[in-house]
C-alpha cells in the first residue's frame, strides 16, 4: 500500500476514530453499537462497530487494498477497525489474553461437579454465595463440612473475579481487594487462573499432562509458599502494586498502533502536539505510554513515527506475553507473580530500556530481525524468558501432543467437537496465532508499518485476513454474526457459532447463580436480530437445564 494523497491532511473525525473505553468487565448491551464507534467485548467475544462505521466500512472492498483509493472517512473507520482487531489479537493471541478469556469459562468448568452436588444437597438457591454465607453465619463452623461443595464453587468464582480485577487495574483495585473477606492473596489468584487455564486445555488435548505444564506439583509448591508466608502467597500478605495493569497496556497498544496507521496514511504527518490537541492522548489510552516515558526517562517524541513509539509497542507486546506457567513450566514458584503479572513485566522491561538507552532509536525498519534482536536484548536485561523460545515451545506442541493435531484440523474447517467447544475454539486460534507470529512477529507488533507504507504482498494480506475476529455485529440490524470465511463451509461455521453462544449463555447464568442475588437476568438482546424476551428466557433456561437438570425459574432467590 502506498501513502495517502494530500486530501487526507484534514483534522481527524472523533465520531469515526475514537473508540469508547472498551468494556473489560461486565459488557454493556448495545443495539448495533449505536452509542460507540467500536469495541471488543471480552465476555462476549464480539467485535462491534457503530452503524456509521459499518456503513463506511461496507463501502470498502473486503480485504487489503491501496489506501490511496480510500476517502478520509474510510481511512479513519479502518483505523478503528484495526484498533478493535488488535483487541481481538490481545485476547486470543497473547498468553495474558488467553488466561483472561478462559478465566470466564473456568468459573463454570472448574465447579461443574460441585455445583451439581449443591443442587442435590440443598436444591436451587441463588445466589450461592449469599446462601453459603448465611448458613455459615447461622450455624457456625459446624456448617463447613456441609458447605464443602458450595464453598469450592463460590471460591473458584471469586478467585477469578479477584484475579481479573487486580490483573486489569491493580492501582484502582488493590485497596478494595484487601478489604474483601474472601480475597486470599495475589499469588493465589494467579495460581488459580493459570491452574484452571492449563487444566481446561489439558482436558481437551493432553489429559495426562504429558507435555503441557502444570499438575499436582503446582498445588504442592503453592501450598509450600503459603505455609512459608512468602510475600504475595498467603492470606493477608501485603499487596505489591505495579504502576499499571492489563487494561492500560492493552488500550495503549491498540491506540498507538491505530495512530501509527493514521500517521502513515497522511501526506503531512501531524505532530504529537496536534494529536494531543485533537484529544487522542487522554485517560486510559495514554496511561501506559506516559508510564513508559517516565520509567525510561524519555521525553515525549515530536511525532508518532519516532522510534520510541515503536519501542513502546514492543514493550507492550513482551509485557502481555508472559511464558512461565504457560507455555513454559514454572521453574521458581517464588517468582511466579513477577513472571506473569503484565504490569510488573511492563515495569521491568521499561527499566531495561532506561538502563540501555541506545535501544530507544534502534527500530528503523520494523523487520523480523529487529523484533528478534531487540526482544532478546530486552528479555535478557529484564531477566524474563525469550519470547521466541516461548513461541518455539508452542510450535513444538504440534508434534508432541497427539490431541493437538486433531484440534487444528477442526480449526482449519471450523468444525469443532461439541464437548468443551469454546475452549477448543479459543485455544486452537491461540495456536494458529502463535504459529504465524513466530514467522512474522514484526507484523503483529507493528501492523501499521506493514499495512501502510510497505509493499503488501500476499503473505501480509493473508495474515491480516486469517486473524480477523470470529464474531461481529452488523450495521443494518442488531445481533451477533459469525464471520464468513471463503475456505470454510458456511453451515459448519454457523453450527459452531450457535454452539459457542449456547455455552456463553450457560457461563453467564452460572456466574449469576454463584455470585449475584435476585432472579436470573436473561439479557441476550445483544445476541439476536429478532429479539423476544420470552424466547430468550426459554432458550437460556433450556441451555441451563441441559447441564444442571433444573430450570432457572425453580430457584429460590435472595
Secondary structure, 3 states (H helix, E strand, C coil): CCCCCHHHCCCCCHHHHCCCCCCCCCCCCCCCCCCCCEEEECCCCEEEECHHHHHHHCCCCCCCCCHHHCCHHHHHHHHHHHHHHHHHHHHHHCHHHHHHHHHHHHHHHCCHHHHHHHHHHHCCEECHHHHHHHHHHHHHHHHCCCCHHHHHHHHHHHHHHHHHHHHHCHHHHHHHHHCCCCCCCHHHHHHHHHHHHHHHHHHHHCCCCCCCCCCHHHHHHHHHHHHCCCCCCCCCCCCCCCCCCHHHHHHHHHHHHHHHHHHHCCCCCCEHHHHHHCCCCCCHHHHHHHHHHHHHCCCCCCECCCHHHHHHHHHHHHHCCCCECCCECCCCHHHHHHHHCHHHHHHHHHHHHHHCHHHHHCCCCCCHHHHHHHHHHHHHHHCCCCHHHHHHHHHHHHHHCHHHHHHHHHHHHCCCCCCCHHHHHHHHHHHHHHHHHHHCHHHHHCHHHHHCCCCCCHHHHHHHHHCCCCEECCCCCCCCEECCCCCCCHHHHHHHHHHHHHHHHHHHHHHHHHHCCCCCCCCCCCCCCCCCHHHHHHHHHHHHHHHHCCCHHHCEEC
